[in-house]
């Protein structure tokens, strides 16, 4: 098997949830993220950054775009849903996994395509124009 294909297959298997893997609960997710800013990537490309504040508040920015405030909640065990100020009724839900100290996110109902990995994690906040952050 060629190395390029082997690496591509390895990336797919690392991103997909392992059989029987349990997503983080709201309490575990909150403990893992509050006070942190995560940079998420999809297939090695930075997708965006999210700062996790107290009281389940967040600030999100897609790569190269403006920041927006939001909130998150666990709507069922292991399913974390986010709603943002620009579309409060349009939630996006994810399963989060902590694998050997790295945070991974799997979009609900999209087990084949959208899987994000936290490629950087810091206690520093996001620098956002207009939000006073």
N, C-alpha and C positions, 0 to 999 in steps of 0.2 A: 504494500500500500504506500502511496506517495506521502511524503511528510506534510504537504499542504492539505491534502484530504484528511489525513489523520488529525491534524490540528483543528480543522474545521469541525470534524465530528466530535472531537474532545470539547470544543466550545459549546456545541449543542447539548451534549450530555451534562456539562457543568451547569448550564443555565436552566435546564428542565428540572422540575422537582423529582427527587428520587422517589421510587415507589415506597409508600408508607411514610413519607416525610410529613411531619406535622408543621403547619404554618404557625408563626408566632401569634400568641394571644395579644389582646389589646394591652394588657399589663406588661408583657414582655417587650412588645414593640415600643411602648412608651418609655420603658426603662432603657432600652437600647438606643433610642433616638433623641429624647428630650435634651436640649442644650447642644445639639450637634447639627452640622450642616453636611449633607451627603451630596456627592456628585455621582450621578447615575449614568451608566453607559449601556448602549444596546449594541452588541457585536463589536465592541471596541470603540464605538463612536459616542462621544459625550452627548447625552440626550437632554440633560438638565440638572438643576441643583435645587435642593429643598432644605430649608432651615426649619428645624423642629423646635417650637417654642413650648412654654408651659400651657396647660389647659387645652392640649390637643390642637393648638393653633399652628399653622405652617405658613411659610412664604416660599413660593415656587417660582422658578424661572426656567423656561425652555432655553437651551443654548442660544445665545444671541438675541433673546427677547426680554421684554420688561417683566418685572416681578409682579406677582399677584398674591394676595392674602387668601388663606383658606382655613378649613378645619377638617379634622378627620374623626372617624368613629368606627367602632367595630359593629357591623350590622348583623353578623352571625359569627360564631366562633372561627377565628382565624381569617376573617375577611375584613380588611381595613379599607374603608371608603373615604374618598376625599371630595370635598365640594369647595369651589373657589368663588371669589367675589364676582367674577365676570359671568358666571353661570351657576348660581347656587342650587338649582334644581337638577343639574346635570352632573351626577356623581360618577366617579371612576373608582372601581374597586380592585384591590390587589391582595394576593397572598404574599406575605413576607417570610423569608427563611434566613436564619443565621447559620452559616456554614463556615465552621472553623474561623470565626471572627469576622467574616465578611457578610454583609447584608445583600440578599437577593430578593427581587420582586417579580412576581408572575401575575400578569394581568388576568383577571377573572374571565373565564370562558374563552381564553385565547392561549391555550397551553402550547401551541406550536410556534407562534410568532413572537409575541411581545414578552421578553424576559429581560429585566434590567439587573445590572450588578453595580453595587456601590464601589466605585473605583478610587474614591477619595473620601475622607471623613475628617472633619475638623471641628474645633470648638468655636471657630470664628464664624460670624454671621455673614449673610449675603450682603453685597454692596448693590443697592438698588436705587435707581433714580426715582424720586417722587414718593417713596414710601417712608422716608426718614429712618431707614434701617442702616 
